[in-house]
């Protein structure tokens, strides 16, 4: 990642990661050392692209 390759750092943003050495859930202190790996989150819309109640309702 950016932290590993370039040393870029920033304050934690409230996300957690599983520490590979302890196996425990740990709050991240850095935004770039353990970044949030998801770009999309589950939304409460029907599984439909363009019809009423579908995901495109989130865009418009």
C-alpha positions, 0 to 999 in steps of 0.5 A: 500500500501507500504506507508500505511503499512510500511511507505516506501516513495520516490519522486513523479514520475510525476503522479496524483491522485484525492484527495478524500476529495476535488475531485480535480486532484492533483500531487502526491508528493510521489511515494508510497503514491499514486502509479500508479495503472496500469501495462500496457498502451494502445499501438498502435498495432492491436488486434492480439496476434501472427500475423503481427502487433500484440502485440507480435511485441512489445516483439521481 
